[in-house]
Every structure is written in structure tokens, then in C-alpha cells.
Amino acid sequence: MPIFVNVGQLIRILVWNLSFCLVVSLVTTTKTDDYPLGPITENFKTWLDWNGYGLYNFSRTDLGKSGSFGGKDYSAQLIVNRPVVLIHGNSDGALTAGPTNIDGSKNVYGTGWTKTIQYFMQQGYSTAELYATTWGNRNATWAYTRTHSCSVILRLRKFVEAVLQYTKVQKISVISHSMGVGVARKVIRGGIIEEPDGTSCDVGESLRDKIEVFIGISGANYGMCQCGGAYGEGPPIWPTCNAKTGFWPGAVCSHAGNCWWYHNYCQDTSYSQILQEMNEDPHNEAEHVFAWWCHEDELIGNHGQVFGRPTSYIPFNNGTKVFPAICSPEVPIECSNHMETKDSTVDFQYHLISALK
């Protein structure tokens, strides 16, 4: 798998190599105090209400100060940096839900975009240039029910459109994580979504010409082996595994192997319709597309492989990176490689976004 595609622009190579040389800094570059708090600013909320977006509840005040983020402090506030929209994964949220869960255990999987926003603001970004809203209710026990559904994607499409309209910029950038990668890709790509129940919706035209940089972190673009059982056969185990809008990895092409094997026996088999359609369409998500993931991702499993394909790989990209384990093996319960690919890479998220203008 090539590390770089379309390397004609030297800046892409320089920035990509530079940013990943900064891995030694990881989250030590951010402070643990003065965490950003939501919800969206009153100016943004008022604008949303006045411009027909009020019914989408982007502020998510039901989640307190962690449900959303972004907006101007006053209408005349200048936009200096290209705005960034942040789209989280399954059961996560706009900002961290706090240091601990209800049962007192450490909050490992609900960290939101707090560290990314904090780092960007330390580099000079303002709330007018960073935007996030929570999709879903953040209840992890419901994770198995969530799909790339019309309801989720249409709402987030409106959020992206609102940010573009509100900021009055020609282009924004998008950073996505986990299930949010597939969701964000469809939000940008547009087109039809066919639901498992036979209904469908039209997301609209592609927004590609309005997206400068797209970053997809630890997504599942080829599905997940957990959704296929031992041989990828039979009905979906959970709603999130359905073959239309879920993470269905496809059925085996023969019993010579299965989804968990590294061999690519079955790469020609059909898999999740929404994912396959995006993966096979060369009209990608942005001018610059990047993806990275961790070889030891405990949620994706199987070293990130689905029928021999790295499921976090985004086709038609400009650069990819695979990390070894980020978490220390001494504290596996206190750390998640899946989440640290987001929370420990804030420095090169920033360098890619800020350098590719």
C-alpha cells in the first residue's frame, strides 16, 4: 500500500513527514487545564434559529457543556483561519464527557474533540473557526444500534452546510474519527442512502469542492469482522452490522479463509453497500485526503484487517500512516489505542490542516 499518492506538490510530502516526526510529543503538547467548554456560542445559536436550522438542535444542551462547540462571540468577529468541522464516532461526543463514567471508571471512550480543540486554540484558532455537534445520545450500550443512517447523515449534512453559510468561507476542513469517518464521508459525498427497511433519502450534491482537507482517523471503511461472524454469513448480528448502512464486511468467497485472515482471498466480495459505493467512487472527499490508524486498535481488532484489507484505509487519498501501539501495555484499561489515534495526534492534525491552504 503506497504511503503517498499525488505527490506532485512538495508541500504535501514535507508537511506529512514533518507532522509524523512530531509523534514523540503526543499529548504532552497540550495542557490538562483550561479545557474548552460548549455549547455553541449564543451568536451561532441565534443565527441558526434565524436561518432555519433551529429544529436540528445542534447546540445539544441536553448534554450540558459537552454537547457542542463553536461560533462567533459577536457578528463582526473575523474568520482568520479556515474553519474546521469535527465529526466524532459512535457513542462519543463533541467534547469530553468528563474524567470518569457514571460507575466511577475512567472515561476512555468518550473524550470527544476536547484535545484537538484545545490544541488548535493554543495555536491561534478561535471558537469561530472550530465546530462540533454531538450525534447520538452518548450511551455506549446503544452502540450496536447505530448505522450510517439517513437521520444521522442528513442532520450532520445540515450542520456542515450551516457552518459554510455562517462563516461565509469558500472552503472548510473536516476531521473525523471512528464511525464518524464513514458518516463524514457520506455527508460530503452526498447521493442516495438506501436504508435496510427499503426507504431511502437523498443527501444532496457533493460538497467536495468546499472541503480543503479531510482527515479520517481509525475508521471502518471496509466494514468490521465482528459484524460477519466466523465466515461473514447469515443475517446481521446487530443493526449496526446490516448490509445496507452498517459495517457488514461481506460473506466469504470460499471456505479457504474468513474475514479475520490476513490473506485477501475475498476482496472481490460485496460488503456494506454504503461503504462500497463510497470506496469505489474516485470523486473523493476533499482536495487533500489523509487517513491514519493503529495496528493494535482494540475496537477494530484483527490488526485493522478485513479480508486482508486495512479497513481504516480511505481510497483515493493523499497520504496514510499506520501506528504501532500507542498505549503502554502496562495500563491497557486506562488507555485506548482507538481513541489515542485521535487524542494523541492533535499536533499533526493541526499541521496538516494549517499547512495545506
GIRAGI-V780785 format. One line per field, one symbol per residue. ss: DSSP state (H for helix, E for strand, C for the rest). phi: phi as a letter, one per 30 degrees, with the letter a starting at -180 (. if undefined). psi: psi as a letter, one per 30 degrees, with the letter a starting at -180 (. if undefined). A space follows every 10 residues. Layout:
# GIRAGI-V780785
ss = ???
phi = ???
psi = ???
This chain:
# GIRAGI-V780785
ss = CCCECCCCCH HHHHHHHHHH HHHHCHHHHC CCCCCCCCCC CHHHHHHHHH CCCHHHCCCC HHHHHHCEEC CCCCCCCCCC CCCEEEECCC CCCCCCCCCE CCCCCECCCC CCCHHHHHHH HHCCCCHHHE EEECCCCCCH HHHHHCCCCH HHHHHHHHHH HHHHHHHCCC CEEEEEECHH HHHHHHHHHC CEEECCCCCE EECCCCCHHH EEEEEEECCC CCCCHHHCCC CCCCCCCCHH HCCCCCCCCC CCCCCCCCCC CCCCCCCCCC CCHHHHHHHH CCCCCCCEEE EEEECCCCCC CHHHEECCEE CCCCCCCCEE EEECCCCCHH HCCCCCHHHH HHHCCHHHHH HHHHHCC
phi = .ddbbhcdce dddddddddd ddeddhdddc dcchddbcde dddddddedd cicdddhddh ddcidcdaak kddaddddcc cddbccbdce icadbddkdb dedjdddccb dhcedddedd ddcjdcddbb babdcicidd dcedcdbdde dddddddddd dddddddicd bbcbcbbhdd ddddddeddi jdccdedjda bcdjddcedc cdbbccchdb dcibdedcid bicidddbed cddcbccedj dddaddabed dddcdcdcdd beeddddddc cddddadbbb bbacdcdddd ihhicbhicd dddcdiccab bccdecdddd bdddbbeddd dcdcbddded dddddcc
psi = kkekkhgfje eeeeeeeeef fgffebfffl lfahkkkaal leeeeeeeef gggeffhffh ffgbggflkl llflegkkje lklkkkjlak gaaelkflfl legflkjegh fageeeeeee efgfllffgk kklkklggjf fgeffklile eeeeefeeee eeeeeefhle lllkklkbff eeeeeeeeea akkjlfgfll ljfalkgefg jekkkjjhai fgakffgfae gglllkelef glfegagkfl lkflgflaef lfkhehfflk akeeeeeeff jfjaflekkl kllkfhjfee lhhgkjhgkj ffkjlhlfkl kkkakekkff heffkjeeef fefggeefee eeefei.
